[in-house]
Amino acid sequence: MDQHSPAEPAETARQLGAGLLSFPVTHLTEDLSFDETAYRRHIARLGRFPVAGLFAAGGTGEFFSLTVDEIDRVVRAAVAEAPAGTPVIAPAGLGTATAVELARRAEAAGAHGILLFPPYLTETSQEGLAAHVRAVCAATRLGVIVYSRANAVYQDTTVAELAATCPNFVGFKDGVGDIELMTRVHARLGDRLTYVGGLPTAEMFALPYLEMGVTTYSSAIFNFLPEFALDFYDAVRSRDRERVHRGLNEFVIPYCDLRSRKAGYAVSIIKAGLKVTGHPAGPVRPPLTDLDETELAELAELVKKAGGTQ
């Protein structure tokens, strides 16, 4: 795949479903401006590992705190630095008009797909969600993956309707954890879509979700422990339960205990992980807060036990 000539949506979706995915953090300076140089280095470093796709400026990348122009810069930097053959998936979201603008900018920037986040704040009907997705799909030739979570939980009937009417609707990312809903969606759609695990922390749900046809997930841990994340994914795909449970008990579960201490730490702890492994990415933007020094020390000890080094 030419890095600047996106593959057909179905081909991009197939690639994404075949390996581990990740949300790179967005690097910031101490004054909270985008640190493009450091971000480019990070993308290049992650690209040396066999990752199936990178979600630029996504959830861990603080999409919610970036301006439209900043998102465009982040996506362009990721496209420029990711190795040829590694899809870069750009974000769209907030209101429908903004989501449409972001999708168009992503295509112009050379991204290979769109991850559609929930609309801003407003609760909505299934008909409204479907109209939201259709507008974004109509605005771009890129494949669109919907992120079902929070105020945008897509029912199986809605997903089926969108799959029938939007050829470039290619993926369903679950951030809810409703086993019945996931079973309904997969039973209805089968291999028409690529299914992505999107619960924080995705490793906790990877093995049971594999049984429901969710062949991949986005690992935020990959940012700072890429070898561990890839080994864990390999254990999941090979259904090596002993190795999965060892990874859960030795790192993922205690890591999640630390992550759960404060709202927003699902993002903050990733930048903290980069800091303790010698690859600092700067602070998080408000309304998020960074881990304190005691928590950083605890995380550093966990990372050390998991084989992470500076």
Stockholm file with secondary structure:
# STOCKHOLM 1.0

chainA/1-310         MDQHSPAEPAETARQLGAGLLSFPVTHLTEDLSFDETAYRRHIARLGRFPVAGLFAAGGTGEFFSLTVDEIDRVVRAAVAEAPAGTPVIAPAGLGTATAVELARRAEAAGAHGILLFPPYLTETSQEGLAAHVRAVCAATRLGVIVYSRANAVYQDTTVAELAATCPNFVGFKDGVGDIELMTRVHARLGDRLTYVGGLPTAEMFALPYLEMGVTTYSSAIFNFLPEFALDFYDAVRSRDRERVHRGLNEFVIPYCDLRSRKAGYAVSIIKAGLKVTGHPAGPVRPPLTDLDETELAELAELVKKAGGTQ
#=GR chainA/1-310 SS CCTTSCCCHHHHHHHHTTSCEECCCCCBCTTSCBCHHHHHHHHHHHTTSCCSEEETTCTTTTGGGSCHHHHHHHHHHHHHHSCTTCCEEEEECSSHHHHHHHHHHHHHHTCSEEEECCCSSCCCCHHHHHHHHHHHHHHCSSEEEEEEBTTBCCCHHHHHHHHHHCTTEEEEEECSCCHHHHHHHHHHHGGGSEEEECSSSGGGGHHHHHTTTCCEEBCSGGGTCHHHHHHHHHHHHTTCHHHHHHHIIIIIHHHHHHHTTSTTHHHHHHHHHHHHTTCCCCCCCTTCCCCCHHHHHHHHHHHHHTTCCC
#=GC SS_cons         CCTTSCCCHHHHHHHHTTSCEECCCCCBCTTSCBCHHHHHHHHHHHTTSCCSEEETTCTTTTGGGSCHHHHHHHHHHHHHHSCTTCCEEEEECSSHHHHHHHHHHHHHHTCSEEEECCCSSCCCCHHHHHHHHHHHHHHCSSEEEEEEBTTBCCCHHHHHHHHHHCTTEEEEEECSCCHHHHHHHHHHHGGGSEEEECSSSGGGGHHHHHTTTCCEEBCSGGGTCHHHHHHHHHHHHTTCHHHHHHHIIIIIHHHHHHHTTSTTHHHHHHHHHHHHTTCCCCCCCTTCCCCCHHHHHHHHHHHHHTTCCC
//
